[in-house]
Amino acid sequence: MKAVRAFLPVLWTLAALIPAAYASAYWIEGVYEVPLETGSFRFERPWAGLLLLAPLVVLLAHYLQRWARPRLEVSRGHDLASLRPGWRVWVLPSVTGLRTAALALIAIALMGPQSIHARDTADVEGIDIVLVLDMSLSMQADDIQPTRFEATQQVVLDFLSRRPNDRIGAVVFGRDAYTLMPLTTDKDALKNVIQEMQLGIVDGRGTAIGNAVGTGLNRLRRSEAESKVIILLTDGDSNAGNVTPDQAAELAATMDVKVFTILMGQSGENRVQRGTGLFGQPIFDVGNFPVNPELLERMSERTGAEHFRVGDRQALEQSFHSILDTLEKTEMEDAGQVFGELFPAFLWPALALLLLELLTRVFVLRRWP
């Protein structure tokens, strides 16, 4: 009998863990409709399986504490062999068992169990596109309402909504060029970063068109799409950078990348906001920003694309619609996997076991006066 009592924490752990495991399996198959077979699920963080050592530590601590506790048997005239242990001796280890089983389930939940749903192979029409966006100070001009920069943001966001199957990236440039977002199919993420763009995040005291197109080409360097496109929006002439626009256009033609160019603004002289007044009203000044439409036309022609010059918001939108109509479509296989989270199927049974442990302590094992 003493041997059985010695293994009670382990027995209580199994008694709690087995029904909880059945509940998790029922939840996965019934609620999430995931068959319990090889290849139907995975663990996102398998290294978290080291946390399964925690339940073993709890059991070990229980036995160490039990063996370290001093024991003294005192006879009051009764035969010690005839004494029987009370029911609390059998129930007390259930606290350790419930806690151990709960910790095991929590460790499995932290491993990130996920269901694997294979998507059907389908032909999807799409191409790889890099948006190259000018963020020089002249983009504050208000000849395209509300400003050139804000109009660009709004029209680009609409463009993204109309190209759901393309991989699209973004490059921003002023005096130098930077990747804002690599090629991605996550349009929501790309929209968020474009909405959060503000003039001043790059040095706007120059217009490095060659560097900007070169950075866009670098994002397309490993693209396997048959059609690759750069859409360049700028409002000035190239006056910075160590790569000339003609060199960038030549490289684009070599890589079979079409460079569509959009020149914003009617002329080089425009009102630009220079700050705000005492009461927050915008203060404008007239700035002269040279433009070079011939350069942009040459870049587009060299790559087999088109050039657009826009002077208002409507023309800007129309240029993007024209590009949409011009873009080729490439047949690509879109086979992949979708992962669904399964951790609640293990977390809820674990919380139920912890609650049962608490109720056992409060209402079963508590000694009432």
C-alpha atoms as one frame of an Amber mdcrd trajectory, in Angstrom:
protein
   0.000   0.000   0.000   2.857   2.409   0.798   4.341   1.701  -2.640   1.067
   2.742  -4.281   0.918   5.893  -2.165   4.473   6.750  -3.270   3.347   6.829
  -6.901   0.116   8.726  -6.276   1.398  12.065  -7.759   2.316  10.257 -10.980
  -0.991   8.387 -11.064  -2.960  11.583 -10.454  -0.952  13.293 -13.234  -1.924
  10.542 -15.688  -5.500  10.593 -14.432  -5.688  14.322 -15.203  -3.590  14.342
 -18.386  -5.332  11.521 -20.257  -8.866  13.056 -20.182  -7.391  16.486 -20.953
  -5.520  15.033 -23.953  -8.744  13.434 -25.191 -10.488  16.803 -24.794  -7.732
  18.518 -26.817  -7.970  15.871 -29.536 -11.762  16.209 -29.657 -11.408  20.000
 -29.877  -8.893  19.768 -32.738 -10.942  17.275 -34.743 -14.395  18.621 -33.898
 -13.967  22.381 -33.672 -10.996  22.962 -35.982 -11.790  19.975 -38.236  -8.139
  18.932 -38.398  -7.463  15.181 -38.714  -4.953  13.843 -36.230  -2.590  12.366
 -38.779   0.979  12.949 -39.909   1.309  16.080 -42.006  -1.911  17.709 -40.799
  -0.279  19.883 -38.141   3.084  21.228 -37.057   4.736  23.100 -34.170   5.801
  26.658 -34.958   8.246  26.767 -32.019   9.415  23.177 -31.414  12.307  24.456
 -29.289   9.709  25.416 -26.665   9.374  21.674 -26.033  12.150  22.157 -23.468
   9.398  23.605 -21.272   8.047  20.056 -20.928  10.784  19.637 -18.328   8.774
  21.940 -16.023   6.188  19.240 -15.103   9.027  16.841 -14.290  10.582  19.491
 -12.059   7.249  19.864 -10.202   7.069  16.110  -9.605  10.696  15.968  -8.515
  10.168  18.880  -6.116   7.175  17.055  -4.601   9.216  13.935  -3.881  12.212
  15.866  -2.551   9.950  17.802  -0.208   8.226  14.594   0.911  11.478  12.793
   1.638  12.967  15.819   3.404   9.935  16.179   5.710  10.592  14.625   9.194
   8.223  11.816  10.130   7.527  10.391  13.591   5.113   7.530  14.266   3.680
   7.587  17.788   1.627   4.769  19.272  -1.122   5.467  21.782  -1.750   1.872
  22.643  -2.908   0.902  19.130  -1.279  -1.592  16.843   0.459   0.545  14.206
  -0.099  -2.168  11.598  -3.858  -1.839  12.049  -3.914   1.908  11.337  -5.351
   2.947   7.964  -4.473   6.225   6.236  -7.268   8.784   5.941  -8.848   9.802
   2.629  -6.823  13.029   2.572  -3.642  10.999   2.088  -5.062   9.731  -1.202
  -6.500  13.064  -2.371  -3.630  15.384  -1.405  -1.317  14.248  -4.272  -4.069
  15.205  -6.726  -3.006  18.838  -6.298   0.465  18.019  -7.625  -0.983  15.828
 -10.371  -3.407  18.481 -11.627  -0.717  21.152 -11.633   1.776  18.891 -13.425
  -0.722  17.957 -16.134  -1.687  21.621 -16.608   1.959  22.644 -17.020   2.464
  19.928 -19.639  -0.503  21.216 -21.658   0.693  24.833 -21.339   4.140  23.804
 -22.605   2.538  22.168 -25.660   0.470  25.327 -26.255   3.642  27.450 -26.126
   5.207  25.216 -28.786   2.722  26.813 -31.199   0.691  23.888 -32.583  -0.712
  24.790 -36.006  -2.913  23.017 -38.503  -1.659  22.772 -42.076  -4.155  23.430
 -44.837  -2.748  22.893 -48.323  -4.037  25.366 -50.883  -5.053  24.002 -54.231
  -2.625  24.670 -57.044  -4.046  27.403 -59.225  -2.944  29.686 -62.023  -2.769
  33.261 -60.774  -2.254  36.261 -62.996   0.396  38.582 -61.631   3.730  40.311
 -62.116   6.490  41.794 -59.969   6.267  45.561 -59.529   8.477  48.036 -57.660
   7.094  51.503 -56.918   9.858  54.137 -56.846   8.528  57.194 -55.021  10.119
  60.638 -54.937  10.292  62.166 -51.435  12.284  65.295 -52.212  11.205  68.598
 -50.635   9.559  69.748 -53.864   6.862  67.090 -53.292   5.303  69.593 -50.850
   4.084  71.677 -53.819   0.304  72.130 -53.906  -0.315  72.289 -57.656  -1.649
  68.716 -57.323  -4.114  68.823 -54.435  -3.729  68.534 -51.526   0.027  68.260
 -52.216   2.038  66.213 -54.679   3.164  63.907 -51.884  -0.293  63.291 -50.380
  -1.835  62.803 -53.813   0.860  60.225 -54.567   0.038  58.339 -51.357  -3.689
  58.226 -52.126  -3.314  57.158 -55.749  -0.727  54.492 -54.895  -3.021  53.024
 -52.231  -5.791  52.737 -54.812  -3.340  51.128 -57.241  -2.411  48.489 -54.640
  -6.075  47.595 -54.163  -6.384  46.967 -57.894  -3.399  44.571 -58.090  -4.301
  41.790 -55.595  -2.232  39.029 -57.214   1.019  40.883 -57.851   4.128  40.992
 -55.747   4.779  44.683 -55.128   7.667  46.433 -53.397   8.473  50.081 -52.756
  11.576  52.281 -52.905  11.715  55.882 -51.653  14.330  58.396 -52.645  15.557
  61.935 -52.252  19.240  62.648 -52.181  19.708  58.878 -51.930  17.458  55.830
 -52.332  16.205  53.301 -49.779  14.044  50.179 -49.866  10.761  50.855 -48.088
   9.364  47.334 -48.580  10.751  44.359 -50.540   8.535  42.479 -52.972   5.545
  41.136 -51.081   2.010  39.871 -51.581   0.995  41.332 -48.209  -0.806  44.400
 -49.536  -2.074  45.391 -46.075   1.486  45.676 -44.742   2.565  47.678 -47.778
  -0.435  49.987 -47.470   0.363  50.606 -43.810   3.953  51.683 -44.460   2.897
  53.922 -47.350   0.195  55.558 -45.222   2.755  56.239 -42.496   5.299  57.833
 -44.864   6.158  61.455 -44.170   8.414  63.858 -45.974  11.667  64.158 -44.065
  12.284  60.457 -43.412  14.927  60.681 -46.165  17.152  63.611 -47.109  14.977
  65.549 -49.541  17.598  68.063 -50.671  18.212  66.218 -53.919  16.695  63.862
 -56.499  18.744  60.733 -57.168  16.688  59.159 -59.959  19.480  56.849 -61.128
  20.133  55.482 -57.646  16.397  55.060 -57.059  15.849  53.000 -60.215  19.023
  51.039 -59.438  17.665  50.175 -55.979  14.395  49.063 -57.549  16.284  46.857
 -59.992  18.138  45.308 -57.089  14.793  44.284 -55.566  13.895  42.617 -58.900
  17.287  40.960 -59.367  16.137  37.549 -58.126  12.597  37.754 -59.451  11.494
  34.737 -61.482   8.412  36.467 -62.893   8.318  36.767 -66.656   7.110  40.381
 -66.388   8.952  42.867 -64.167   8.016  46.533 -63.883   9.245  49.695 -62.164
   6.869  52.655 -61.780   8.859  55.835 -61.143   7.054  58.893 -59.725   9.132
  62.050 -59.554   8.689  65.808 -59.903  12.232  66.914 -60.722  15.438  66.423
 -62.618  18.154  64.048 -61.456  20.760  66.040 -59.519  22.207  63.560 -57.005
  23.528  60.027 -56.711  26.388  58.101 -58.264  24.319  56.281 -60.909  22.950
  58.252 -63.867  19.367  57.671 -64.990  20.601  56.567 -68.410  22.863  53.959
 -66.826  19.935  52.707 -64.712  17.690  52.557 -67.811  20.324  50.583 -69.713
  20.599  48.101 -66.846  16.797  47.817 -66.705  16.677  47.033 -70.410  19.341
  44.350 -69.902  17.256  42.816 -67.109  14.100  43.054 -69.249  12.462  45.408
 -66.729  10.033  48.041 -68.001  10.357  51.469 -66.366   7.148  53.517 -66.476
   7.859  57.149 -65.564   5.421  59.749 -64.226   6.509  63.382 -64.031   4.370
  65.338 -61.548   3.745  69.072 -61.882   3.170  71.555 -64.700   6.474  73.396
 -64.344   9.541  73.711 -62.165   8.239  76.796 -60.330   5.612  76.049 -57.680
   4.362  77.029 -54.263   5.903  74.909 -51.504   4.945  74.938 -47.835   7.890
  76.180 -45.779   6.326  75.964 -42.328   3.378  77.145 -40.240   2.440  80.498
 -38.799   1.734  81.543 -35.237  -1.771  80.082 -35.336  -0.864  76.950 -37.315
  -1.709  78.287 -40.770   0.577  76.991 -43.567   3.192  79.383 -44.934   4.024
  78.946 -48.627   6.965  80.126 -50.639   7.682  79.891 -54.351  10.457  77.460
 -55.246  12.117  76.701 -58.530  12.681  72.996 -59.134  14.042  72.127 -62.599
  12.348  69.296 -64.468  13.627  67.108 -67.294  10.765  65.358 -69.106  13.068
  64.378 -71.977  15.178  62.294 -69.577  12.152  60.383 -68.265  10.814  59.837
 -71.771  14.174  58.432 -72.794  14.224  56.041 -69.836  10.756  54.700 -70.628
  11.433  54.338 -74.340  14.718  52.502 -73.673  12.855  49.893 -71.587   9.777
  49.565 -73.792   7.443  51.361 -71.354   5.514  54.656 -71.384   6.054  58.138
 -69.962   3.325  60.291 -68.408   3.335  63.945 -67.416   0.565  64.987 -65.009
  -0.499  68.389 -63.760  -3.447  67.546 -61.529  -4.930  64.771 -59.428  -7.182
  63.488 -62.222  -4.282  63.145 -64.635  -2.248  61.326 -61.969  -5.051  58.814
 -61.454  -5.465  58.411 -65.202  -1.768  57.660 -65.631  -2.012  54.798 -63.150
  -5.120  53.444 -64.889  -3.224  53.538 -68.191  -0.365  51.597 -66.612  -2.874
  49.065 -65.232  -4.257  48.536 -68.720  -0.758  48.204 -70.178   0.711  45.742
 -67.678   1.096  42.205 -68.909  -0.104  39.283 -66.878   2.019  36.239 -66.135
   0.634  32.801 -65.350   2.157  31.572 -62.072   1.476  28.645 -59.809   0.143
  29.732 -56.438   0.530  26.561 -54.407   1.153  27.030 -50.744   0.023  26.297
 -47.232  -2.169  28.102 -44.749  -1.521  27.605 -41.040  -4.219  27.738 -38.371
  -3.506  28.207 -34.669  -4.399  25.232 -32.435  -2.999  26.411 -29.088  -6.479
  27.065 -27.545  -7.162  23.311 -27.775  -4.389  22.786 -25.205  -4.634  26.039
 -23.258  -8.300  25.740 -22.250  -7.946  22.194 -20.781  -4.856  23.423 -18.918
  -6.806  26.328 -17.407  -9.598  23.907 -16.475  -7.108  21.696 -14.601  -5.664
  24.711 -12.746  -9.182  25.754 -11.760  -9.907  22.211 -10.549  -6.695  22.305
  -8.491  -7.807  25.559  -6.877 -11.271  24.180  -6.074  -9.714  21.025  -4.605
  -7.504  23.096  -2.317 -10.333  25.367  -1.171 -13.267  22.973  -0.777 -11.802
  19.477  -0.426  -8.460  19.676   1.347  -9.190  22.697   3.538  -9.616  21.824
   7.193 -12.769  23.382   8.607 -12.831  24.157  12.336
